[in-house]
Amino acid sequence: MTPQEMDRLIEEHFAMEARADIDGILATCTDDIEHDDVGVPGGPVRGKAAVRAHYEALTRNLQTTGVTPLHPSTGTTARTSWSTR
């Protein structure tokens, strides 16, 4: 995957996060995903089932108003900032 393809995929992922579309979020992930929300207890979660549970809890407890990329992806990782209320 080129860096440009990765950036497009990440933008799609962010759009799904902003809508709390968990199925859409998971569609942008590989089966062997490792997802780490810094500061969230429990550390990184691994695999789509664990990521689904993570996003279900997250969207149940927070209403997302936006997701903003902090800088371009490296092709393998991305950093973001969430806006919540």
N, C-alpha and C positions, 0 to 999 in steps of 0.2 A: 504494500500500500504506500502510495506517495504521501509526502507531508500534506499536499493539497487535498487529497482524498481523505486523509485522517482529519484535517480541519473541517471538511464538510460533514463528516460523520459526527464529529464532536458537536458541531452546531446543531445538527439534528437531535443529538442526545440532549443538549441543553434545552431545546424547544420542548422536548418530551418532559423533561424535569419541570419546566415552568408550568406545564399543564397538568403535572402530577399523573401523567399517562404511563403507568408502570409497565404495561405490555410494550408500549413504544420504547421506553427506556431499555428494557431487556432486549428488544430487537436490535439495538445498537451495540450490544455486548457480545463478546465471545463466550463460549461455554465455560472456559477456564478463567473468567474474569476474577480479578482481585480488586476490590473497591475499598478505598480508605478515606473516610471522612474524618479529617484530623479533629481531634477533640471529642469524638463520639465514643462513649465507652465500648469496650469490647474489641477495639482495634479493627484491622482490615477484615472484611468478609470475603469469602471465596466461593465461586460458583453461582450460577443464576438463581438457584433456590434461596440461597442466603442473601443475595442482593435483592431479590423480590421481598423477602421478609424485612430487610433493612428499609427499603423504600416504602413499604406499607406502613411501618412504624413511623417513619419520618413524615410522610404525608398525612398521617393521622394526627400527629402532634404539631405540625407546622403548616401554615398556609403560605405557599411560595408565591411571591409577587414578581420574581425575576431571577435569572441566572446570568451572571456576567463573566465572560472569560477574563482572567487576569493577564494572560499573555498567550501567544500562540502555543500550540502543542509542540512537543518534541518529536511527534510521530508515534510515540508510545505512551506518553502521559500528558495530562492537561490539568491545569489548576483553575479553579473557579471561585467566585464569590456569590453566595446566595442572599437574596433579599427576602425577608419573611416578615409576617405580622402576626 
